Amino acid sequence: MPGGANRDVVTCAICGKPAVRGAVVDAKRGVDAFPFCSFRCQTIDLGKWLSEEYRIPEGDDQSEGVVSVDGDEPGKT
């Protein structure tokens, strides 16, 4: 499509600026940083994962703290 009308545009999760899929942000590398607006924001996000600021919950007990309609916790008799 003319003018790149089919490009995805999202908000960068780190700084809030628009991030465009396919927009080259580093001519040396020739790649984009999508879904981030820049490699700086991409690196900041990676640092948050590596410092465990972001975490994926462990275990398969996703019902912790959930109370059923009758008032009992699931799995308890």
C-alpha positions, 0 to 999 in steps of 0.5 A: 500500500502506498505510504506505508498505510499497512504498518502497525503502530503501537505505543512504546511500553517504556516511554509512550512514543509511537512505535512503527513496525518496519521503521528502521531505527538503526541504519547500521543494523538495518532493523527495527525495535518493534514493539519499542520506539528505539533500541534504547527502550528495547534495552531498558525493557531487557534490563527490567527482565534481567533484574527480575523487575518483570516476573512470570508467576511460578507454578500452576496454582492460578486459583490462589486467593480465588473464592467460589460462589459458596464462599469456600476456597477451591480445592478445600473440603 
